[in-house]
Amino acid sequence: MKLSILNEDLSLIQSTMSEARLNRFKSALEDYRRYKEEGEQTATEFKEMKEYLNSGISEAWNKLIREQYINGGQWEQLPRDVYDIIGDLNVQLHTIPGALKKVRKAPEHPMTEMAIKILESLEEIALDIKGMKGNIVKKKKAKRDEEAATEQKQRTMLGNDDVQKVQSALEQITEDLKEEVYQNNLTWLRGVVKTWHDQYNPENQKTHPREYFRNDHFRGMIIQRVTTRKGYGYDSPFILNDDYDEYLQKEAKKITQQMIDNFVYKNTQKLAEILTKKNNLKRVILRGADTSRGTIEGSLGLEFNDDSSFIVHSKLVFSYSVKGTPFSRYPTTFHNVVFPDGTRMTGRASEARMKDEFV
């Protein structure tokens, strides 16, 4: 349905809306038309559209039905069978088809006539929107296409020989450090358990895992998986499982592998565009690798056949969300950037500058 025709059909209810409500209602109608043409919308878009339409419909129903025929004791003058059908109707998009069937059975009356007019003007859009639930997507097509194009570009770049050389060097860094990273993670996990266990007091609610780790969900999950209640009551004390250290060792190995895989992948991604555009890598030099700060750090020297070069330093940084969930960042810095003519990049050599100026 064209928007002009839709607005004309809904002119009666729109005439009752305040200016702010009318603007939101018309905006929602435009969204409805667009989503119908596109054949999809996100759950957030769908919810917002319905909320704006429903708020406008509620205001119109209140002014055209309740204020005219029901409020202020007016309902007492209505025929009983008219009021029983229309008086308590809650008119929203999802109730309109059913409400219309009911109202059409009501005796003739000005309120019946007005109610039918309102509901009939909304019937088509109500049925359309009910059907549009099946078109809800997590991401719109444009976003999906953009992500697919980016993914394809990454796959293409990751197949480049120079990119694979650098990826191999990053894998070498992590392989050399793997055992140290594992031991660091295992020590950290054992420390989490020891810190809790040393302070745990069955009679102090605040030392119970759920309360003790209220703002640190990850550590709380670790304790939950290595403890068991000794007994069946809520007041039963927590005890460490006999095999708790075996679980910590498995968890440390899992965390270590995730760190390594992400370190290699993220840093290869960051360098892939530079290497693909340059496409004349001469050699990769491993300049240093370290885990002394409990994480992975490594430096590579990259030299190119056109006499340009740079040093890239990559590391893994642990961070925590506001809810205590751990996540990792992979900052990369560029140093000693030399252009083919022998001049050096001045100022901060950001990733964006490397992609724009160095290649």
Residue, then its C-alpha position, 0 to 999 in steps of 0.5 A: m500500500k502506498l504511503s499516501i493512500l495509507n495516510e488517507d485511510l488513517s486520516l480519521i485517527q491521525s486527526t486526533m493525535s497530538e503533534a509529537r504523537l502524529n510525527r512518530f506515528k507517520s514515521a512508523l508508517e514510513d518504516y512499515r512501508r519500507y520494511k514491507e518493500e525490503g521484506e525484512q527488519t530487525a527485532t529492534e526495528f519491528k518493536e519500535m515501529k509497533e510501539y509508535l503505531n500502538s501509542g497513536i492507535s491508543e490515543a485515537w481510540n481514547k479520544l474517539i471512543r472513550e472520551q465521546y461515549i464512555n468516560g465521565g459516566q457516559w457509559e450509563q447511557l449506552p445500550r447494555d449490549v453495545y457497552d458489553i462488546i465495545g466498552d472494555l476493548n483494548v485496541q492494539l495492532h495484534t487485537i484489531p482483527g478479533a476486535l473488529k469481528k466482535v464489534r460487527k456483532a454489536p447493535e447499531h449505535p453511533m459508538t458501534e459505527m465509529a468503532i467499526k470505522i476505526l478498526e476497518s481503517l487499521e485492519e490491513i496494516a494489522l494483518d500485514i504487521k502480524g505477517m511481518k514477524g516472519n521477516i525479522v532478521k538479526k542483521k539487515k541485508a546491507k549489513r550482511d552483504e558488507e560483512a560477507a564482502t569483508e570476510q571474502k576480502q579477508r579470505t583472499m588476503l589470507g591466501n597471499d604468500d606474504v601474508q602466510k609468511v607473516q602468519s607462520a612467524l606469528e605462529q612461531i612466536t606463540e608456539d615458542l611461548k605456549e608452555e609459558v602461557y599455559q603455566n601463567n594461566l594455570t598459576w592464575l586459575r590456581g590463585v583464583v581458587k586459593t584466594w577464595h578458599d582462604q577467605y571462605n567461611p560457611e557461616n559468612q554469606k558474603t564469602h559464598p561463591r555467588e556473593y563473593f564473585r557477584n561482580d566477577h562472573f568468570r571467576g565465579m564460574i570457575i569456583q562453581r565448577v570446582t566446588t560441591r556442597k557437602g550435603y543437600g541443604y542451602d546452608s551446607p558448606f562448599i568443599l573443593n572437588d577432589d579433581y579440581d586441579e585437573y579441571l583447572q589444568k584443562e581450563a588453562k589449556k583451553i584458555t591458552q589455545q584460545m589466546i594463541d589462536n586469537f593472537v595469530y588471527k587478529n594480528t594476521q588480519k591487521l597486517a594482511e591489507i598492508l602485505t597484500k597491497k605491498n606484495n613484495l615481502k623480502r623477509v620476516i625477522l623474529r625480533g623478540a617474544d615474551t610472556s613475562r607480564g603474563t600475556i603474549e608479546g612479540s615483535l617482527g621486523l618486515e623487510f621488502n624488496d623495494d627497500s622499505s621496512f618496519i617493525v611491528h609489535s603485537k600483544l594481548v591485553f586482558s580486559y573486563s566488561v562492566k559485568g566482569t566478563p573477561f575479553s581480550r584486545y590485541p593492540t598493534t604498534f608500528h615502529n621504525v617505518v622506512f619508505p623505499d626512498g630511505t625516509r622515515m615516517t614521522g609522528r605516530a605510525s598508526e594502522a590507518r597511516m600504514k595502510d594509506e601511506f606505507v603501501 
